[in-house]
Amino acid sequence: MRLTFCCRIVGLFVAAFLLAACATSPSSMHIAAPQRDGLTDFSLEGRFSLRHEDKSYSGRLSWRHAGVNNELLLASPFGQGMAEIITNASGAKLTSSDGKVYTAVDAETLTRQVLGYPLPLAQLTDWVRGRAGGGALELDGQGRHLRLRHQGWRIDYDYENDDPQALPSRIFAEGAGGLELRLRIDEWNSITSGESKP
């Protein structure tokens, strides 16, 4: 049985939005304001809103990315768990709040199965870090991403300050079919290799 439309859209877009994270306990994470250049493995905490056609959803997300591993936790605005998405070299898995599990060979196939169409998950890790990922790119006065057009998607960026190495604090992504995602990143952290699970 499929997830409800809400859980499917929210759960899987963020599956996309968080590709390759490894679970680490918050107490073991290195807490620092990471710089954009050279940032590889990371964790972030944020809020999202998603609109598709006449439906809108919002909530909180936690994403940990290390190498080819990703762990994404989605919660309602009040903190109630909605879904957990894990991707690694073995494939992709989504566990819904009612305990149902959905698996596929990769996150894009998973989104196709659950949502009915694939999402560009392979590019999202670069998009969220403000990296090119191909396509038409506009930079701001500090040399950071301002607007990116890639494979039918338009991604707009905003930053908290003028630091040329600042990571995005707000991202707006608009894709085909009227899908709109707004992400407000409240906290960025870098993860060292010793903090990642094998």
C-alpha positions as CSV (number, residue, x, y, z in Angstrom):
1,M,0.0,0.0,0.0
2,R,1.3,3.5,-0.9
3,L,2.0,6.3,1.5
4,T,-0.5,9.1,1.7
5,F,0.1,11.9,-0.8
6,C,1.5,14.1,1.9
7,C,3.9,11.5,3.2
8,R,4.9,10.5,-0.3
9,I,5.7,14.0,-1.5
10,V,7.3,15.3,1.7
11,G,9.1,12.0,2.5
12,L,10.6,11.5,-0.9
13,F,11.5,15.0,-2.0
14,V,13.6,15.3,1.0
15,A,15.0,11.8,0.3
16,A,16.2,13.6,-2.7
17,F,17.3,16.6,-0.8
18,L,19.5,14.6,1.4
19,L,21.6,12.1,-0.4
20,A,24.3,10.2,1.5
21,A,24.2,10.7,5.2
22,C,25.5,8.7,8.0
23,A,24.0,8.6,11.5
24,T,26.1,10.2,14.2
25,S,25.0,11.2,17.6
26,P,24.7,14.9,18.1
27,S,27.2,14.8,21.0
28,S,29.9,13.3,18.8
29,M,29.5,15.8,15.9
30,H,32.0,18.5,15.4
31,I,30.0,21.7,15.8
32,A,31.5,24.6,13.7
33,A,30.4,27.0,11.0
34,P,31.8,25.1,8.0
35,Q,33.1,26.8,4.9
36,R,31.7,26.1,1.5
37,D,34.9,25.2,-0.3
38,G,36.1,21.8,0.7
39,L,32.9,20.8,2.6
40,T,32.3,17.2,1.9
41,D,30.5,15.4,4.7
42,F,28.0,17.5,6.6
43,S,24.8,17.5,8.8
44,L,22.2,20.2,8.7
45,E,19.0,21.1,10.6
46,G,16.3,23.0,9.0
47,R,12.7,23.7,8.0
48,F,11.0,23.0,4.8
49,S,7.7,23.9,3.0
50,L,6.6,22.0,-0.1
51,R,3.9,22.9,-2.5
52,H,2.6,20.7,-5.3
53,E,-0.5,21.7,-7.3
54,D,-3.0,22.9,-4.7
55,K,-1.5,21.1,-1.7
56,S,1.1,22.5,0.7
57,Y,3.1,20.8,3.5
58,S,5.7,22.0,5.9
59,G,7.9,20.5,8.7
60,R,11.4,20.1,10.1
61,L,14.3,18.0,8.7
62,S,17.6,16.6,9.9
63,W,20.0,15.4,7.2
64,R,23.4,13.7,7.7
65,H,25.6,13.1,4.6
66,A,28.8,11.2,4.6
67,G,30.4,9.7,1.5
68,V,27.7,7.7,-0.3
69,N,25.6,7.4,2.9
70,N,22.6,9.6,3.7
71,E,20.1,9.7,6.6
72,L,17.2,12.0,6.5
73,L,14.6,12.4,9.3
74,L,11.4,14.3,8.5
75,A,9.1,15.6,11.2
76,S,6.0,17.8,11.5
77,P,6.3,21.4,12.6
78,F,5.4,20.1,16.1
79,G,8.2,17.5,16.1
80,Q,6.2,14.3,15.3
81,G,8.2,11.9,13.2
82,M,6.9,11.5,9.6
83,A,9.5,9.5,7.7
84,E,13.1,8.3,7.7
85,I,15.0,8.0,4.5
86,I,18.4,6.2,4.2
87,T,20.5,5.9,1.1
88,N,23.8,4.1,0.8
89,A,25.8,1.8,-1.6
90,S,23.2,-0.9,-1.1
91,G,20.2,1.2,-2.2
92,A,17.5,3.5,-0.8
93,K,15.0,2.8,2.0
94,L,12.1,4.9,3.3
95,T,10.4,4.0,6.6
96,S,7.1,5.8,7.2
97,S,5.7,6.9,10.6
98,D,3.4,3.8,10.6
99,G,6.4,1.5,10.2
100,K,5.9,0.6,6.5
101,V,9.2,0.2,4.6
102,Y,9.8,1.0,0.9
103,T,13.0,0.1,-0.8
104,A,14.7,0.6,-4.2
105,V,18.1,0.3,-5.8
106,D,18.6,4.1,-5.5
107,A,16.8,7.2,-4.3
108,E,15.6,8.2,-7.8
109,T,14.0,4.9,-8.4
110,L,12.4,5.1,-5.0
111,T,10.8,8.5,-5.8
112,R,9.6,7.2,-9.1
113,Q,7.9,4.2,-7.3
114,V,6.4,6.2,-4.4
115,L,5.7,9.5,-6.1
116,G,5.1,8.4,-9.6
117,Y,8.1,10.4,-11.1
118,P,11.8,10.6,-10.4
119,L,13.5,13.5,-8.6
120,P,17.0,14.6,-9.4
121,L,18.5,13.3,-6.2
122,A,22.0,12.8,-7.4
123,Q,22.4,16.6,-7.9
124,L,20.7,17.7,-4.7
125,T,23.7,17.2,-2.5
126,D,25.7,19.7,-4.6
127,W,22.7,22.1,-4.8
128,V,22.3,22.3,-1.1
129,R,26.0,23.1,-0.6
130,G,25.9,25.8,-3.3
131,R,27.9,23.9,-5.8
132,A,27.5,24.1,-9.6
133,G,26.3,20.6,-10.6
134,G,26.2,21.8,-14.2
135,G,23.6,23.9,-15.9
136,A,23.3,27.7,-16.2
137,L,24.7,29.4,-13.1
138,E,24.5,33.0,-11.9
139,L,26.8,34.2,-9.1
140,D,26.4,37.0,-6.6
141,G,28.9,39.7,-5.8
142,Q,30.8,37.3,-3.4
143,G,31.1,34.6,-6.1
144,R,28.5,32.4,-4.5
145,H,25.5,30.7,-6.2
146,L,22.6,33.1,-6.7
147,R,20.6,31.2,-9.3
148,L,21.0,27.8,-10.9
149,R,19.0,26.3,-13.8
150,H,19.6,22.6,-14.2
151,Q,17.7,19.8,-15.9
152,G,14.4,21.7,-15.7
153,W,14.9,23.0,-12.2
154,R,15.5,26.5,-11.0
155,I,17.3,26.9,-7.7
156,D,17.6,30.3,-6.0
157,Y,19.9,30.9,-3.0
158,D,20.0,33.3,-0.1
159,Y,22.7,33.8,2.6
160,E,22.9,35.2,6.1
161,N,25.9,37.4,5.5
162,D,28.5,38.6,3.0
163,D,31.1,35.9,3.7
164,P,32.3,34.5,0.4
165,Q,32.5,31.1,2.0
166,A,29.1,31.1,3.6
167,L,26.8,28.2,2.9
168,P,23.2,28.9,1.8
169,S,20.7,29.7,4.6
170,R,17.7,29.6,2.3
171,I,17.0,27.7,-0.9
172,F,14.0,27.8,-3.2
173,A,13.7,25.1,-5.8
174,E,11.1,25.0,-8.5
175,G,10.7,22.1,-10.9
176,A,8.4,20.9,-13.6
177,G,4.8,20.2,-12.8
178,G,4.6,23.1,-10.3
179,L,6.6,21.5,-7.5
180,E,8.1,24.1,-5.2
181,L,10.4,23.5,-2.2
182,R,11.6,26.1,0.2
183,L,14.3,25.1,2.6
184,R,15.5,27.2,5.6
185,I,18.7,25.9,7.0
186,D,19.0,26.7,10.7
187,E,22.3,25.0,11.4
188,W,25.2,23.6,9.3
189,N,27.9,21.2,10.7
190,S,30.8,19.5,9.1
191,I,31.4,15.8,9.9
192,T,34.9,14.3,9.9
193,S,35.5,10.8,8.7
194,G,36.0,9.5,12.2
195,E,32.5,10.6,13.1
196,S,30.9,8.6,10.3
197,K,29.6,5.0,10.7
198,P,31.3,2.5,8.3
